[in-house]
């Protein structure tokens, strides 16, 4: 366990995060890495940036978002959760995500609030003024599998886009993210 605790993520892949909850991964979807030029609008504007997705989707949908935690797990080193972000007014699912958070990299107050699972991660970090930088790794073209199609209420095979990123908190690689926007 101690070796695992010392691990500091330097990159993040979709397959690594999907593997936390999906075996096989195609239940969630089929993922293909793509370039910024291959991502059409409005997906490019929603994903190809280094801002919090909470703020980005709230701006795009002109509504605040609430988090629904589908599954989570915690140990002394990390906290993982599978989430949906839904617009506050209509409850429309606008983002799916998987988060893996290194527990030791966050101060106690925001960590405690994140573990309460009542607010989107980005909102908690912003409200607690945690110094953060988002490092974008992969942009993804995704063919929705049965789970993702169900979450977004679209037919299986519908195309959407997503990204992987690492969120650095106080200059430490604290949070690995897979974020997929509504088709």
Order of alpha helices (4+ residues) and beta strands (2+ residues): alpha-alpha-beta-alpha-alpha-beta-beta-beta-alpha-alpha-beta-alpha-beta-beta
